[in-house]
């Protein structure tokens, strides 16, 4: 199953933070894109295992819109 993720640079730490909008609370970080994506893959797997163990259904994918706002 493929999951949409959001990758953002944390200006304070310099780390890349990755979140999964369809899985609230599923978050990871890495020093590089490769490391961040490796870490979020593991986080998603563990998050889904935890949901399954607790009998919580996996939410369907949500539509995500990306909008650029110039200020």
N, CA, C and O atoms as a Tripos MOL2 file, in Angstrom:
@<TRIPOS>MOLECULE
protein
  284   283    71     0     0
PROTEIN
NO_CHARGES

@<TRIPOS>ATOM
      1 N           0.8500   -1.1690    0.0000 N.3       1 UNK1
      2 CA          0.0000    0.0000    0.0000 C.3       1 UNK1
      3 C           0.8980    1.2350    0.0000 C.2       1 UNK1
      4 O           1.9050    1.2720    0.7060 O.2       1 UNK1
      5 N           0.5440    2.2150   -0.7670 N.am      2 UNK2
      6 CA          1.3000    3.4630   -0.8300 C.3       2 UNK2
      7 C           0.6220    4.5270    0.0270 C.2       2 UNK2
      8 O          -0.6050    4.6250    0.0590 O.2       2 UNK2
      9 N           1.4320    5.3180    0.7150 N.am      3 UNK3
     10 CA          0.9360    6.3850    1.5770 C.3       3 UNK3
     11 C           1.5420    7.7030    1.1370 C.2       3 UNK3
     12 O           2.7300    7.7710    0.8240 O.2       3 UNK3
     13 N           0.7350    8.7440    1.1120 N.am      4 UNK4
     14 CA          1.2420   10.0790    0.8030 C.3       4 UNK4
     15 C           1.8580   10.6470    2.0730 C.2       4 UNK4
     16 O           1.2800   10.5600    3.1560 O.2       4 UNK4
     17 N           3.0370   11.2270    1.9180 N.am      5 UNK5
     18 CA          3.7290   11.8130    3.0560 C.3       5 UNK5
     19 C           4.0690   13.2680    2.7620 C.2       5 UNK5
     20 O           4.1130   13.6920    1.6070 O.2       5 UNK5
     21 N           4.3060   14.0170    3.8260 N.am      6 UNK6
     22 CA          4.7030   15.4120    3.7100 C.3       6 UNK6
     23 C           6.1050   15.5260    4.3060 C.2       6 UNK6
     24 O           6.3470   15.1180    5.4420 O.2       6 UNK6
     25 N           7.0170   16.0830    3.5250 N.am      7 UNK7
     26 CA          8.4050   16.2540    3.9380 C.3       7 UNK7
     27 C           8.6720   17.7450    4.1250 C.2       7 UNK7
     28 O           8.4710   18.5400    3.2070 O.2       7 UNK7
     29 N           9.1250   18.1160    5.3180 N.am      8 UNK8
     30 CA          9.4160   19.5220    5.6150 C.3       8 UNK8
     31 C          10.7350   19.6150    6.3700 C.2       8 UNK8
     32 O          11.0790   18.7350    7.1590 O.2       8 UNK8
     33 N          11.4630   20.6870    6.1180 N.am      9 UNK9
     34 CA         12.7070   20.8980    6.8420 C.3       9 UNK9
     35 C          12.4130   21.6680    8.1210 C.2       9 UNK9
     36 O          11.7710   22.7180    8.0930 O.2       9 UNK9
     37 N          12.8840   21.1410    9.2310 N.am     10 UNK10
     38 CA         12.7530   21.8210   10.5220 C.3      10 UNK10
     39 C          13.8870   22.8260   10.6140 C.2      10 UNK10
     40 O          15.0550   22.4510   10.7170 O.2      10 UNK10
     41 N          13.5400   24.0940   10.5770 N.am     11 UNK11
     42 CA         14.5520   25.1570   10.5520 C.3      11 UNK11
     43 C          15.4060   25.1700   11.8170 C.2      11 UNK11
     44 O          16.5890   25.5050   11.7520 O.2      11 UNK11
     45 N          14.8360   24.8160   12.9570 N.am     12 UNK12
     46 CA         15.5850   24.8390   14.2150 C.3      12 UNK12
     47 C          16.6330   23.7320   14.2750 C.2      12 UNK12
     48 O          17.7930   23.9890   14.5940 O.2      12 UNK12
     49 N          16.2300   22.5120   13.9730 N.am     13 UNK13
     50 CA         17.1400   21.3670   14.0990 C.3      13 UNK13
     51 C          17.8910   21.0720   12.8040 C.2      13 UNK13
     52 O          18.9490   20.4420   12.8220 O.2      13 UNK13
     53 N          17.3390   21.5320   11.6780 N.am     14 UNK14
     54 CA         17.9430   21.2170   10.3860 C.3      14 UNK14
     55 C          17.5570   19.8540    9.8710 C.2      14 UNK14
     56 O          17.9520   19.4740    8.7680 O.2      14 UNK14
     57 N          16.7840   19.1010   10.6570 N.am     15 UNK15
     58 CA         16.3470   17.7700   10.2390 C.3      15 UNK15
     59 C          15.1520   17.8580    9.3010 C.2      15 UNK15
     60 O          14.4260   18.8520    9.2960 O.2      15 UNK15
     61 N          14.9600   16.8250    8.5180 N.am     16 UNK16
     62 CA         13.7860   16.7140    7.6640 C.3      16 UNK16
     63 C          12.7220   15.9450    8.4410 C.2      16 UNK16
     64 O          12.9730   14.8380    8.9180 O.2      16 UNK16
     65 N          11.5530   16.5230    8.5640 N.am     17 UNK17
     66 CA         10.4410   15.8970    9.2670 C.3      17 UNK17
     67 C           9.4570   15.3700    8.2430 C.2      17 UNK17
     68 O           9.1130   16.0590    7.2820 O.2      17 UNK17
     69 N           9.0040   14.1310    8.4570 N.am     18 UNK18
     70 CA          8.0520   13.5030    7.5420 C.3      18 UNK18
     71 C           6.8070   13.1090    8.3360 C.2      18 UNK18
     72 O           6.9020   12.4700    9.3840 O.2      18 UNK18
     73 N           5.6400   13.5000    7.8230 N.am     19 UNK19
     74 CA          4.3720   13.1260    8.4390 C.3      19 UNK19
     75 C           3.5080   12.4080    7.4060 C.2      19 UNK19
     76 O           3.7340   12.5110    6.2000 O.2      19 UNK19
     77 N           2.5140   11.6780    7.9110 N.am     20 UNK20
     78 CA          1.5770   10.9540    7.0520 C.3      20 UNK20
     79 C           0.1780   11.4850    7.3740 C.2      20 UNK20
     80 O          -0.4110   11.0960    8.3830 O.2      20 UNK20
     81 N          -0.3580   12.3670    6.5300 N.am     21 UNK21
     82 CA         -1.6600   12.9780    6.8330 C.3      21 UNK21
     83 C          -2.7770   11.9720    7.1140 C.2      21 UNK21
     84 O          -3.6530   12.2420    7.9370 O.2      21 UNK21
     85 N          -2.7600   10.8370    6.4560 N.am     22 UNK22
     86 CA         -3.8260    9.8510    6.6510 C.3      22 UNK22
     87 C          -3.6490    9.0380    7.9320 C.2      22 UNK22
     88 O          -4.5460    8.2930    8.3270 O.2      22 UNK22
     89 N          -2.4850    9.1810    8.5830 N.am     23 UNK23
     90 CA         -2.2070    8.4560    9.8240 C.3      23 UNK23
     91 C          -1.7680    9.4570   10.8950 C.2      23 UNK23
     92 O          -0.5730    9.5900   11.1590 O.2      23 UNK23
     93 N          -2.7160   10.1600   11.5130 N.am     24 UNK24
     94 CA         -2.3570   11.1580   12.5220 C.3      24 UNK24
     95 C          -1.4450   10.5590   13.5900 C.2      24 UNK24
     96 O          -1.6930    9.4690   14.1040 O.2      24 UNK24
     97 N          -0.3910   11.2960   13.9070 N.am     25 UNK25
     98 CA          0.5550   10.8320   14.9120 C.3      25 UNK25
     99 C           1.7190   10.0460   14.3430 C.2      25 UNK25
    100 O           2.6710    9.7440   15.0620 O.2      25 UNK25
    101 N           1.6560    9.7120   13.0660 N.am     26 UNK26
    102 CA          2.7460    8.9780   12.4210 C.3      26 UNK26
    103 C           3.7340   10.0040   11.8670 C.2      26 UNK26
    104 O           3.4600   10.6850   10.8790 O.2      26 UNK26
    105 N           4.8860   10.0960   12.5260 N.am     27 UNK27
    106 CA          5.8680   11.1190   12.1870 C.3      27 UNK27
    107 C           7.2720   10.5600   12.3810 C.2      27 UNK27
    108 O           7.5010    9.7100   13.2410 O.2      27 UNK27
    109 N           8.1950   11.0410   11.5820 N.am     28 UNK28
    110 CA          9.5870   10.6310   11.7240 C.3      28 UNK28
    111 C          10.4810   11.7430   11.2020 C.2      28 UNK28
    112 O          10.0020   12.7420   10.6650 O.2      28 UNK28
    113 N          11.7900   11.5570   11.3660 N.am     29 UNK29
    114 CA         12.7520   12.5520   10.9060 C.3      29 UNK29
    115 C          13.9820   11.8600   10.3360 C.2      29 UNK29
    116 O          14.1850   10.6590   10.5170 O.2      29 UNK29
    117 N          14.7930   12.6440    9.6470 N.am     30 UNK30
    118 CA         16.0630   12.1550    9.1440 C.3      30 UNK30
    119 C          16.9500   13.3130    8.7620 C.2      30 UNK30
    120 O          16.4800   14.4300    8.5460 O.2      30 UNK30
    121 N          18.2560   13.0340    8.6790 N.am     31 UNK31
    122 CA         19.2060   14.0710    8.2850 C.3      31 UNK31
    123 C          19.1860   14.3020    6.7790 C.2      31 UNK31
    124 O          19.4700   15.4060    6.3130 O.2      31 UNK31
    125 N          18.8460   13.2560    6.0130 N.am     32 UNK32
    126 CA         18.7730   13.3400    4.5570 C.3      32 UNK32
    127 C          17.4050   12.8460    4.1080 C.2      32 UNK32
    128 O          16.6770   12.2200    4.8780 O.2      32 UNK32
    129 N          17.0580   13.1370    2.8380 N.am     33 UNK33
    130 CA         15.7860   12.6280    2.2990 C.3      33 UNK33
    131 C          15.7440   11.1100    2.3800 C.2      33 UNK33
    132 O          14.7320   10.5300    2.7740 O.2      33 UNK33
    133 N          16.8470   10.4700    2.0070 N.am     34 UNK34
    134 CA         16.9040    9.0060    2.0190 C.3      34 UNK34
    135 C          16.6480    8.4670    3.4280 C.2      34 UNK34
    136 O          15.8650    7.5350    3.6110 O.2      34 UNK34
    137 N          17.3090    9.0600    4.4120 N.am     35 UNK35
    138 CA         17.1320    8.6160    5.7940 C.3      35 UNK35
    139 C          15.7130    8.9010    6.2860 C.2      35 UNK35
    140 O          15.1050    8.0630    6.9510 O.2      35 UNK35
    141 N          15.1850   10.0840    5.9590 N.am     36 UNK36
    142 CA         13.8340   10.4420    6.3850 C.3      36 UNK36
    143 C          12.7940    9.4850    5.8070 C.2      36 UNK36
    144 O          11.8800    9.0600    6.5130 O.2      36 UNK36
    145 N          12.9330    9.1440    4.5210 N.am     37 UNK37
    146 CA         11.9720    8.2260    3.8960 C.3      37 UNK37
    147 C          12.1240    6.8050    4.4410 C.2      37 UNK37
    148 O          11.1310    6.0940    4.5960 O.2      37 UNK37
    149 N          13.3470    6.3910    4.7290 N.am     38 UNK38
    150 CA         13.5680    5.0680    5.3370 C.3      38 UNK38
    151 C          12.8950    5.0250    6.7100 C.2      38 UNK38
    152 O          12.2200    4.0560    7.0560 O.2      38 UNK38
    153 N          13.0920    6.0920    7.4800 N.am     39 UNK39
    154 CA         12.5200    6.1440    8.8250 C.3      39 UNK39
    155 C          11.0010    6.2050    8.8170 C.2      39 UNK39
    156 O          10.3600    5.5810    9.6630 O.2      39 UNK39
    157 N          10.4050    6.9500    7.8710 N.am     40 UNK40
    158 CA          8.9400    7.0400    7.8560 C.3      40 UNK40
    159 C           8.3340    5.7190    7.3910 C.2      40 UNK40
    160 O           7.2320    5.3660    7.8120 O.2      40 UNK40
    161 N           9.0330    4.9890    6.5340 N.am     41 UNK41
    162 CA          8.5310    3.6670    6.1240 C.3      41 UNK41
    163 C           8.4200    2.7660    7.3490 C.2      41 UNK41
    164 O           7.4150    2.0790    7.5340 O.2      41 UNK41
    165 N           9.4550    2.7730    8.1830 N.am     42 UNK42
    166 CA          9.4270    1.9740    9.4100 C.3      42 UNK42
    167 C           8.3340    2.4710   10.3570 C.2      42 UNK42
    168 O           7.6350    1.6700   10.9770 O.2      42 UNK42
    169 N           8.1890    3.7910   10.4660 N.am     43 UNK43
    170 CA          7.1580    4.3620   11.3420 C.3      43 UNK43
    171 C           5.7530    3.9730   10.8790 C.2      43 UNK43
    172 O           4.8860    3.6730   11.7010 O.2      43 UNK43
    173 N           5.5300    3.9770    9.5660 N.am     44 UNK44
    174 CA          4.2200    3.5780    9.0280 C.3      44 UNK44
    175 C           3.9420    2.1200    9.3650 C.2      44 UNK44
    176 O           2.8440    1.7820    9.8070 O.2      44 UNK44
    177 N           4.9290    1.2560    9.1590 N.am     45 UNK45
    178 CA          4.7510   -0.1740    9.4550 C.3      45 UNK45
    179 C           4.3880   -0.3810   10.9260 C.2      45 UNK45
    180 O           3.4680   -1.1340   11.2430 O.2      45 UNK45
    181 N           5.1150    0.2920   11.8200 N.am     46 UNK46
    182 CA          4.8370    0.1540   13.2510 C.3      46 UNK46
    183 C           3.4820    0.7560   13.6230 C.2      46 UNK46
    184 O           2.7670    0.2080   14.4610 O.2      46 UNK46
    185 N           3.1350    1.8670   13.0100 N.am     47 UNK47
    186 CA          1.8410    2.5170   13.2660 C.3      47 UNK47
    187 C           0.6950    1.5890   12.8600 C.2      47 UNK47
    188 O          -0.2720    1.4250   13.6050 O.2      47 UNK47
    189 N           0.8070    0.9860   11.6780 N.am     48 UNK48
    190 CA         -0.2440    0.0840   11.1990 C.3      48 UNK48
    191 C          -0.3450   -1.1630   12.0730 C.2      48 UNK48
    192 O          -1.4470   -1.6410   12.3420 O.2      48 UNK48
    193 N           0.7960   -1.6940   12.5180 N.am     49 UNK49
    194 CA          0.7810   -2.8500   13.4230 C.3      49 UNK49
    195 C           0.0720   -2.5000   14.7180 C.2      49 UNK49
    196 O          -0.7110   -3.2960   15.2370 O.2      49 UNK49
    197 N           0.3440   -1.3130   15.2410 N.am     50 UNK50
    198 CA         -0.2800   -0.8710   16.4800 C.3      50 UNK50
    199 C          -1.7920   -0.7240   16.3220 C.2      50 UNK50
    200 O          -2.5560   -1.1270   17.1990 O.2      50 UNK50
    201 N          -2.2180   -0.1430   15.1990 N.am     51 UNK51
    202 CA         -3.6570   -0.0220   14.9370 C.3      51 UNK51
    203 C          -4.3170   -1.3930   14.8730 C.2      51 UNK51
    204 O          -5.3970   -1.5970   15.4280 O.2      51 UNK51
    205 N          -3.6650   -2.3290   14.1950 N.am     52 UNK52
    206 CA         -4.2170   -3.6800   14.0530 C.3      52 UNK52
    207 C          -4.3150   -4.3750   15.4170 C.2      52 UNK52
    208 O          -5.3180   -5.0220   15.7150 O.2      52 UNK52
    209 N          -3.2720   -4.2380   16.2400 N.am     53 UNK53
    210 CA         -3.2840   -4.8640   17.5680 C.3      53 UNK53
    211 C          -4.3860   -4.3020   18.4470 C.2      53 UNK53
    212 O          -4.9590   -5.0210   19.2650 O.2      53 UNK53
    213 N          -4.6830   -3.0260   18.2830 N.am     54 UNK54
    214 CA         -5.7220   -2.3790   19.0800 C.3      54 UNK54
    215 C          -7.1080   -2.5110   18.4570 C.2      54 UNK54
    216 O          -8.0890   -2.0200   19.0150 O.2      54 UNK54
    217 N          -7.1950   -3.1720   17.3020 N.am     55 UNK55
    218 CA         -8.4780   -3.3610   16.6320 C.3      55 UNK55
    219 C          -9.0440   -2.0900   16.0250 C.2      55 UNK55
    220 O         -10.2520   -1.9800   15.8120 O.2      55 UNK55
    221 N          -8.1760   -1.1330   15.7480 N.am     56 UNK56
    222 CA         -8.6140    0.1340   15.1680 C.3      56 UNK56
    223 C          -8.5210    0.0300   13.6470 C.2      56 UNK56
    224 O          -7.4550   -0.2930   13.1230 O.2      56 UNK56
    225 N          -9.6060    0.2940   12.9300 N.am     57 UNK57
    226 CA         -9.5610    0.2040   11.4740 C.3      57 UNK57
    227 C          -8.6530    1.2750   10.8720 C.2      57 UNK57
    228 O          -8.5350    2.3810   11.3990 O.2      57 UNK57
    229 N          -8.0230    0.9240    9.7730 N.am     58 UNK58
    230 CA         -7.1740    1.8720    9.0660 C.3      58 UNK58
    231 C          -8.0710    2.8200    8.2940 C.2      58 UNK58
    232 O          -8.9540    2.3970    7.5480 O.2      58 UNK58
    233 N          -7.8320    4.1060    8.4820 N.am     59 UNK59
    234 CA         -8.6330    5.1120    7.7800 C.3      59 UNK59
    235 C          -8.2840    5.1040    6.3010 C.2      59 UNK59
    236 O          -7.1230    4.9330    5.9300 O.2      59 UNK59
    237 N          -9.2850    5.2880    5.4660 N.am     60 UNK60
    238 CA         -8.9820    5.3690    4.0340 C.3      60 UNK60
    239 C          -8.1550    6.6160    3.7380 C.2      60 UNK60
    240 O          -8.1570    7.5800    4.5040 O.2      60 UNK60
    241 N          -7.4640    6.5770    2.6330 N.am     61 UNK61
    242 CA         -6.6590    7.7230    2.2230 C.3      61 UNK61
    243 C          -7.5430    8.9520    2.0650 C.2      61 UNK61
    244 O          -8.6680    8.8690    1.5730 O.2      61 UNK61
    245 N          -7.0220   10.0680    2.4820 N.am     62 UNK62
    246 CA         -7.7370   11.3200    2.3370 C.3      62 UNK62
    247 C          -7.1500   12.0790    1.1630 C.2      62 UNK62
    248 O          -5.9620   11.9580    0.8670 O.2      62 UNK62
    249 N          -7.9760   12.8540    0.5030 N.am     63 UNK63
    250 CA         -7.4830   13.6860   -0.5860 C.3      63 UNK63
    251 C          -6.6840   14.8370    0.0150 C.2      63 UNK63
    252 O          -7.1150   15.4770    0.9730 O.2      63 UNK63
    253 N          -5.5400   15.0800   -0.5540 N.am     64 UNK64
    254 CA         -4.6710   16.1520   -0.0670 C.3      64 UNK64
    255 C          -4.4620   17.1420   -1.1910 C.2      64 UNK64
    256 O          -4.0830   16.7660   -2.3000 O.2      64 UNK64
    257 N          -4.7070   18.3980   -0.9040 N.am     65 UNK65
    258 CA         -4.4730   19.4360   -1.8980 C.3      65 UNK65
    259 C          -3.2370   20.2260   -1.4930 C.2      65 UNK65
    260 O          -3.0190   20.5070   -0.3150 O.2      65 UNK65
    261 N          -2.4450   20.5720   -2.4730 N.am     66 UNK66
    262 CA         -1.2610   21.3740   -2.2310 C.3      66 UNK66
    263 C          -1.4930   22.7440   -2.8370 C.2      66 UNK66
    264 O          -1.8290   22.8670   -4.0150 O.2      66 UNK66
    265 N          -1.3140   23.7640   -2.0290 N.am     67 UNK67
    266 CA         -1.5560   25.1250   -2.4790 C.3      67 UNK67
    267 C          -0.3540   25.9940   -2.1270 C.2      67 UNK67
    268 O           0.1330   25.9670   -0.9960 O.2      67 UNK67
    269 N           0.1100   26.7520   -3.0880 N.am     68 UNK68
    270 CA          1.1990   27.6950   -2.8310 C.3      68 UNK68
    271 C           0.5960   29.0760   -2.6340 C.2      68 UNK68
    272 O          -0.2030   29.5340   -3.4510 O.2      68 UNK68
    273 N           0.9770   29.7300   -1.5600 N.am     69 UNK69
    274 CA          0.4700   31.0470   -1.2570 C.3      69 UNK69
    275 C           1.6530   31.9930   -1.1510 C.2      69 UNK69
    276 O           2.5340   31.8070   -0.3120 O.2      69 UNK69
    277 N           1.6700   32.9980   -1.9980 N.am     70 UNK70
    278 CA          2.7580   33.9600   -1.9770 C.3      70 UNK70
    279 C           2.3880   35.1030   -1.0570 C.2      70 UNK70
    280 O           1.3360   35.7210   -1.2180 O.2      70 UNK70
    281 N           3.2500   35.3880   -0.0890 N.am     71 UNK71
    282 CA          2.9800   36.4860    0.8570 C.3      71 UNK71
    283 C           4.1510   37.4470    0.8750 C.2      71 UNK71
    284 O           4.1250   38.4380    1.6050 O.2      71 UNK71
@<TRIPOS>BOND
     1     1     2 1
     2     2     3 1
     3     3     4 2
     4     3     5 am
     5     5     6 1
     6     6     7 1
     7     7     8 2
     8     7     9 am
     9     9    10 1
    10    10    11 1
    11    11    12 2
    12    11    13 am
    13    13    14 1
    14    14    15 1
    15    15    16 2
    16    15    17 am
    17    17    18 1
    18    18    19 1
    19    19    20 2
    20    19    21 am
    21    21    22 1
    22    22    23 1
    23    23    24 2
    24    23    25 am
    25    25    26 1
    26    26    27 1
    27    27    28 2
    28    27    29 am
    29    29    30 1
    30    30    31 1
    31    31    32 2
    32    31    33 am
    33    33    34 1
    34    34    35 1
    35    35    36 2
    36    35    37 am
    37    37    38 1
    38    38    39 1
    39    39    40 2
    40    39    41 am
    41    41    42 1
    42    42    43 1
    43    43    44 2
    44    43    45 am
    45    45    46 1
    46    46    47 1
    47    47    48 2
    48    47    49 am
    49    49    50 1
    50    50    51 1
    51    51    52 2
    52    51    53 am
    53    53    54 1
    54    54    55 1
    55    55    56 2
    56    55    57 am
    57    57    58 1
    58    58    59 1
    59    59    60 2
    60    59    61 am
    61    61    62 1
    62    62    63 1
    63    63    64 2
    64    63    65 am
    65    65    66 1
    66    66    67 1
    67    67    68 2
    68    67    69 am
    69    69    70 1
    70    70    71 1
    71    71    72 2
    72    71    73 am
    73    73    74 1
    74    74    75 1
    75    75    76 2
    76    75    77 am
    77    77    78 1
    78    78    79 1
    79    79    80 2
    80    79    81 am
    81    81    82 1
    82    82    83 1
    83    83    84 2
    84    83    85 am
    85    85    86 1
    86    86    87 1
    87    87    88 2
    88    87    89 am
    89    89    90 1
    90    90    91 1
    91    91    92 2
    92    91    93 am
    93    93    94 1
    94    94    95 1
    95    95    96 2
    96    95    97 am
    97    97    98 1
    98    98    99 1
    99    99   100 2
   100    99   101 am
   101   101   102 1
   102   102   103 1
   103   103   104 2
   104   103   105 am
   105   105   106 1
   106   106   107 1
   107   107   108 2
   108   107   109 am
   109   109   110 1
   110   110   111 1
   111   111   112 2
   112   111   113 am
   113   113   114 1
   114   114   115 1
   115   115   116 2
   116   115   117 am
   117   117   118 1
   118   118   119 1
   119   119   120 2
   120   119   121 am
   121   121   122 1
   122   122   123 1
   123   123   124 2
   124   123   125 am
   125   125   126 1
   126   126   127 1
   127   127   128 2
   128   127   129 am
   129   129   130 1
   130   130   131 1
   131   131   132 2
   132   131   133 am
   133   133   134 1
   134   134   135 1
   135   135   136 2
   136   135   137 am
   137   137   138 1
   138   138   139 1
   139   139   140 2
   140   139   141 am
   141   141   142 1
   142   142   143 1
   143   143   144 2
   144   143   145 am
   145   145   146 1
   146   146   147 1
   147   147   148 2
   148   147   149 am
   149   149   150 1
   150   150   151 1
   151   151   152 2
   152   151   153 am
   153   153   154 1
   154   154   155 1
   155   155   156 2
   156   155   157 am
   157   157   158 1
   158   158   159 1
   159   159   160 2
   160   159   161 am
   161   161   162 1
   162   162   163 1
   163   163   164 2
   164   163   165 am
   165   165   166 1
   166   166   167 1
   167   167   168 2
   168   167   169 am
   169   169   170 1
   170   170   171 1
   171   171   172 2
   172   171   173 am
   173   173   174 1
   174   174   175 1
   175   175   176 2
   176   175   177 am
   177   177   178 1
   178   178   179 1
   179   179   180 2
   180   179   181 am
   181   181   182 1
   182   182   183 1
   183   183   184 2
   184   183   185 am
   185   185   186 1
   186   186   187 1
   187   187   188 2
   188   187   189 am
   189   189   190 1
   190   190   191 1
   191   191   192 2
   192   191   193 am
   193   193   194 1
   194   194   195 1
   195   195   196 2
   196   195   197 am
   197   197   198 1
   198   198   199 1
   199   199   200 2
   200   199   201 am
   201   201   202 1
   202   202   203 1
   203   203   204 2
   204   203   205 am
   205   205   206 1
   206   206   207 1
   207   207   208 2
   208   207   209 am
   209   209   210 1
   210   210   211 1
   211   211   212 2
   212   211   213 am
   213   213   214 1
   214   214   215 1
   215   215   216 2
   216   215   217 am
   217   217   218 1
   218   218   219 1
   219   219   220 2
   220   219   221 am
   221   221   222 1
   222   222   223 1
   223   223   224 2
   224   223   225 am
   225   225   226 1
   226   226   227 1
   227   227   228 2
   228   227   229 am
   229   229   230 1
   230   230   231 1
   231   231   232 2
   232   231   233 am
   233   233   234 1
   234   234   235 1
   235   235   236 2
   236   235   237 am
   237   237   238 1
   238   238   239 1
   239   239   240 2
   240   239   241 am
   241   241   242 1
   242   242   243 1
   243   243   244 2
   244   243   245 am
   245   245   246 1
   246   246   247 1
   247   247   248 2
   248   247   249 am
   249   249   250 1
   250   250   251 1
   251   251   252 2
   252   251   253 am
   253   253   254 1
   254   254   255 1
   255   255   256 2
   256   255   257 am
   257   257   258 1
   258   258   259 1
   259   259   260 2
   260   259   261 am
   261   261   262 1
   262   262   263 1
   263   263   264 2
   264   263   265 am
   265   265   266 1
   266   266   267 1
   267   267   268 2
   268   267   269 am
   269   269   270 1
   270   270   271 1
   271   271   272 2
   272   271   273 am
   273   273   274 1
   274   274   275 1
   275   275   276 2
   276   275   277 am
   277   277   278 1
   278   278   279 1
   279   279   280 2
   280   279   281 am
   281   281   282 1
   282   282   283 1
   283   283   284 2
@<TRIPOS>SUBSTRUCTURE
     1 UNK1         2 RESIDUE 1 A UNK
     2 UNK2         6 RESIDUE 1 A UNK
     3 UNK3        10 RESIDUE 1 A UNK
     4 UNK4        14 RESIDUE 1 A UNK
     5 UNK5        18 RESIDUE 1 A UNK
     6 UNK6        22 RESIDUE 1 A UNK
     7 UNK7        26 RESIDUE 1 A UNK
     8 UNK8        30 RESIDUE 1 A UNK
     9 UNK9        34 RESIDUE 1 A UNK
    10 UNK10       38 RESIDUE 1 A UNK
    11 UNK11       42 RESIDUE 1 A UNK
    12 UNK12       46 RESIDUE 1 A UNK
    13 UNK13       50 RESIDUE 1 A UNK
    14 UNK14       54 RESIDUE 1 A UNK
    15 UNK15       58 RESIDUE 1 A UNK
    16 UNK16       62 RESIDUE 1 A UNK
    17 UNK17       66 RESIDUE 1 A UNK
    18 UNK18       70 RESIDUE 1 A UNK
    19 UNK19       74 RESIDUE 1 A UNK
    20 UNK20       78 RESIDUE 1 A UNK
    21 UNK21       82 RESIDUE 1 A UNK
    22 UNK22       86 RESIDUE 1 A UNK
    23 UNK23       90 RESIDUE 1 A UNK
    24 UNK24       94 RESIDUE 1 A UNK
    25 UNK25       98 RESIDUE 1 A UNK
    26 UNK26      102 RESIDUE 1 A UNK
    27 UNK27      106 RESIDUE 1 A UNK
    28 UNK28      110 RESIDUE 1 A UNK
    29 UNK29      114 RESIDUE 1 A UNK
    30 UNK30      118 RESIDUE 1 A UNK
    31 UNK31      122 RESIDUE 1 A UNK
    32 UNK32      126 RESIDUE 1 A UNK
    33 UNK33      130 RESIDUE 1 A UNK
    34 UNK34      134 RESIDUE 1 A UNK
    35 UNK35      138 RESIDUE 1 A UNK
    36 UNK36      142 RESIDUE 1 A UNK
    37 UNK37      146 RESIDUE 1 A UNK
    38 UNK38      150 RESIDUE 1 A UNK
    39 UNK39      154 RESIDUE 1 A UNK
    40 UNK40      158 RESIDUE 1 A UNK
    41 UNK41      162 RESIDUE 1 A UNK
    42 UNK42      166 RESIDUE 1 A UNK
    43 UNK43      170 RESIDUE 1 A UNK
    44 UNK44      174 RESIDUE 1 A UNK
    45 UNK45      178 RESIDUE 1 A UNK
    46 UNK46      182 RESIDUE 1 A UNK
    47 UNK47      186 RESIDUE 1 A UNK
    48 UNK48      190 RESIDUE 1 A UNK
    49 UNK49      194 RESIDUE 1 A UNK
    50 UNK50      198 RESIDUE 1 A UNK
    51 UNK51      202 RESIDUE 1 A UNK
    52 UNK52      206 RESIDUE 1 A UNK
    53 UNK53      210 RESIDUE 1 A UNK
    54 UNK54      214 RESIDUE 1 A UNK
    55 UNK55      218 RESIDUE 1 A UNK
    56 UNK56      222 RESIDUE 1 A UNK
    57 UNK57      226 RESIDUE 1 A UNK
    58 UNK58      230 RESIDUE 1 A UNK
    59 UNK59      234 RESIDUE 1 A UNK
    60 UNK60      238 RESIDUE 1 A UNK
    61 UNK61      242 RESIDUE 1 A UNK
    62 UNK62      246 RESIDUE 1 A UNK
    63 UNK63      250 RESIDUE 1 A UNK
    64 UNK64      254 RESIDUE 1 A UNK
    65 UNK65      258 RESIDUE 1 A UNK
    66 UNK66      262 RESIDUE 1 A UNK
    67 UNK67      266 RESIDUE 1 A UNK
    68 UNK68      270 RESIDUE 1 A UNK
    69 UNK69      274 RESIDUE 1 A UNK
    70 UNK70      278 RESIDUE 1 A UNK
    71 UNK71      282 RESIDUE 1 A UNK
